[in-house]
Amino acid sequence: MHDETTVKLNQSNFVLVKTNVTGVSKGFSLLGIITIVPATLTKAMARMYSSAQMQVGQPQTISHFVIEPSTTYWVLFGIPKVTVRADIVQFFPTTAPTAIGERPMPKPPNVTKWEPNPP
């Protein structure tokens, strides 16, 4: 099953909160083929969300999501690794339009580094 949500980022209703947030899961395999401890995507994703400090109920999501599986092989064992990377984007609601056909002006979120008019 493949489930995908698409969000258009061509409007000015979001801010980039964090970039290059990562999560890593490492495992262990004997002789490089017998998996003793698997490297899991679930653990890597949980660690990425933890390091992103995403909050429940906030209009935040990840973008530019990348999964990087790799394995380092040694003589008698291998170390599989799954790394996930993403940017954190926060959306903010727009106010009601003032006239018919006009686009609503965005309302900024409570993000400390966001500036409406950068210098």
Secondary structure, DSSP 8 states (H G I E B T S, - for coil): ---------SSS-EEEEEEEEEEEEE-EEETTTEEEE---HHHHHHHHHHHHT--TTS-EEEEEEEEEEEEEE-SSEEEEEEEEEEEEEEE--B---SSTT----B---S-TT--SS--
